[in-house]
């Protein structure tokens, strides 16, 4: 069976039947547009795209895994603004020969990840394409809080992190070398564990700036440093190398801090806070904001791979 065999609208019916609507959805798929409740009267919006061969491989990840990753990449951006995710819109471009079961399992992954934050998958679009492409738009609610932007960090602020780093990057390296273990690292690449609740939590604590670490810690903190007109210094000793990551690094001949400081797709949240703020879990201090520009590690320029760039 293929997508061609059941047709566009048959596939839409099979996919949408598997998708939750979420608490904010007043009108879901079936009309020209969805209708959502917006209690805050402001909507946070973000979009991201995954292209087969560029962002995922079907021989590395199952369809459910890809669905989890596609949803997480967008939901994390909403959390990084200090908002609570409410809905996803998904556009699929599919090869005609694709088994529709793959699209159904993708929908299951999208639905499961959205359900972790109570968000719905409320609509989207489908098209034929020789390249399998998934475009997701996420929407969120600020709950009366001010959005936490990248431009608010000030010298003296504490740099803090919620979530884990290096796991997905290590998993990618393991897979690219032809291995499937350690499972902890491979599964981290396939399905990130995102601390979604930490985003609104940071906003309530008074975070001055925040970002989703999707491309690598040094690279993404560089965006905060530029937007805020400051320097940011990261402490290497703030990160412990877990045993399985250390073992993989030794076996593959890789410095594990390349994964921790430069690896992306864990979708941890990095934020800056005034020094008087007591940081409760899951937030932990990993550095500070300083006068100057750019990102340093232990006060020195970082010479390793900084992170992902789509056009390099």
N, C-alpha and C positions, 0 to 999 in steps of 0.2 A: 504494500500500500504506500502511496506517496501523497504529498500535498495536492498534486494535480488530480489525483483520483477523487478526493473529497471536495475540492474546490475551496475558494476563499471563504465563502460564507459558512460552509460546513465546518471548516477549521475554526473560524471565529466562534461558532456555537460551542464547539468542543472545548476550546480554550477558556472562554468566558464562564462556562459552567463551573470551572474549577477555581475561580478567583473570588476572594472575599471582598466585600464592599467597604467595610470599616465604619467606625462610628460617625465620621463626619459626612458620609455620603448620603445625600437626599435622593439622588437619581443616578443610577449607574449605567452600564453599557446598554445600548439598544437605541439610543437617540443620537442626534448630531453632536451632543455634548453632555458631559456629566454635570451634576449640580452638587456643590459641596457647601456645608455650613461653615462659616468663618466667624466664630465668636469674637475673635480679636479685631476683626475688620481689616487685618493686614494678612497677606499671604507670602510666605517665603517660598521661592521656587528655585529649583536647580535641575540641570539635565546632564546626562552622561551617555556615552555610546560605547558599546563593545563590539568589536569586529573580529570575526573568526580569523585566526592566523596572526592577529596583532595583539589581541587581549585574551584570547582563550583558544584552546585546542580540544577538539572532541575526543582525541585519544588520551588526553590528560584528565579531563573532567567530564562527568556525566551531565545530562541536561539539567537535573535538579541543582547540581553544584553551580552551573552557570547562572541559573535563575537566582540563587542566593547571592552570588557575587554581583550580578547586575543590580539587584535591589539594594544591596548593602552600600555600593559605591555612591548611590544617590541619597539614601536615607542618612548616611554619615554626613553629607554636606549640609543637610537640614539641621542635624544635631549640632554641627559646628557653628551654626549661626545662633545657637541658644534656643532653638525652636523644637517643637514636638512634631514629628512627621505625621501627616494625616492621610495622604493619598499618593498613588503612583499612576502615571499614564505610560503605556508601553507600546512602542512601535516595533514591529518585527518585519525584517526583510529576509525572505526564506528562499532557498533553492527549490525548484519545482519537484526535484526527486526526493526531497527530505521526507522521512517517515513522520507522519503526523504525531505519532507517539512521542517523538522527541520534543515537539512543541508543547504537548500536553505536560510532559515532565518538567519542561522549562517553567511553565505556568505554575506547577506545584511548588517549585523552588522559589519563584517570585512571591507566591502567596504565603509560603511559610516564613520567609524573611520579613515580609510586611507585617505579618501577624505578631511578630515579636514586639512591635511598637504600637499595635492596634490600628495600623494603617490599612486602607483598602487599595485594590487595583481597580480603578474606576473607568478605564477606557483606553483607547489607543488606536492603532492602525496596523494593517498588514499589506505587504507588497511582495511580489516576486523579485528575486535578485540572485545573481550567481554567487554572491558572497553573503554568508549568514551574518546578519547585523542586528543588534538589539539596542534600541535607543529608549532610555527611560527618563521621564521627568518626574521629579518628586515635589510635593507640596507640603508645607508645614505651617503650624500655628505658633505664634510667639507667646501666647498666654498672658498678654499684658506687659511683657518684658521688652526692653530695648534690644534690638539685634546686636550680637557681639561680632564686631567687624575685625578685619586684620589690622586696622590702622590705629588702634588705641593703645598699643604697648608703650610704656614710658620707662626711662632709665630708673633702675631700682626695683622694678617689678620682678616677681619670682616667675620663672618658667616652669610649668608643670605639665604632666602627661597623665592621661587616663587611657588604659588599654596596653596592648603589647606591641613590640616592634621587632622586626627581623625575622619573624616566623614565616610569613608569606614569602619574603625574599629568599629565605633559605629553602623553602619548599619549591620555589621556582627553579633554583639552581639544581636541587636534587633531581627534579623531573627532567631538566634540560640535559643532565648527564646520563639519563637513561635509567634512573633508579626510581623506586616507588616507596622507599622507606628512608628515614623514620616517618611513621604514619603521622605523628604530631605535626611535623613540618609540612608534609604533603597536604594534609587536611586543612591546615591553616591557609595554604595557597588556594585551595578549592573553595573553602567557605570561611571568610573572615569572621572573627568574633568582635563585634563593634560595641563599644560602651555607649549606646545611644543616650541613655538617661543622664550621662555625665555632661552632655551639652547644656540642656536647660538647668542642670544643677550648677554648672559653672556660671551661667548667667545670673542665677539667684545669689551666688557667692560674690558677685561683683567683678567677674573676669573683665579685663581691659581689652583683650584680643584673643582670638581663637581660630584654629584651622584644623581641617581633617587631614591627617597624614596619609595621603594616597600615593604620592610620588617619591617619598623618602623624607626623613626628618630634616636633614640639612637643607634640601631643596625647598621643602614647604615652609620651614622657618625663614628661609630667605625671602619668601613672599611677605611674611609678617614684618621682617626687618625693613624691607623697602617701603611697604605701605605706611609703616609707623615712623620711618626716619630714625631708626635706632640700630644698635648692634645687639646681637643675641649670642651668649656664650653657653655652650652645653657642657655638662660634666660627664666625662666618660665613665667615671666610677659610680654614676647613678644607675647604671645598667649592669645587671648580672647576666652572664651568659648561661642559659639553661643547659643542663647536661646533654640533652639530645642535639641541641644546636652546636655545642662545643665538639661533640663527637663527629657530627657531620662536617663541621668546618675542618677538623683535623684530617678526616678521610679524603676530603675534596681539595685540600690545600688552599683554603679560603680563610681570611681573617674574619671572624664572626662579626666584628664591629662594622665591616662593610655592609652586612645585612641590617644591623641595628640602626646605623646612621644613614644608610643610603638606600635600603630596601623599601619598597612601597607595598601597598595593597593590604596592609593590616588594618588600616582605617582607625588607628588610634586617634585621640583628640589631644592636641597640644594647645595650651592656653597660658596667658600671662595674668598674674594677679597682683594687686597691691601687696607690699610686704607685710602689712598688718593682718592679712587674711590667713586664718588657720586652715590648712588644707586637709579636709577629711577624705577618706577613701571614697572613690578609687583614685583620687588625684594624688600625685607625688611629685615633689620638686626634682627637677633634672637640670636646672641652670638658672640664669638670670638675664635680665635685660640691662644693657650697658650703653654708655655714650658711644657713638661711632656709627658704623655701617657693617652690614653683612653678618655672617654666622661664623663663629669660631668654636673650636673644641678644646677645652682646657686652656683657653686664652690664646691658642695658636690657630692659624689658618688651617682648614681641613683640606687635605690633599687627596682624599679618596673619592670614589664615585659618589656624587651628591644625590643622585636620584634619577627618576625616569623623565625623559624628554621625548615626546612622540615624533619629533622631526630630526632626531639625531640617530 
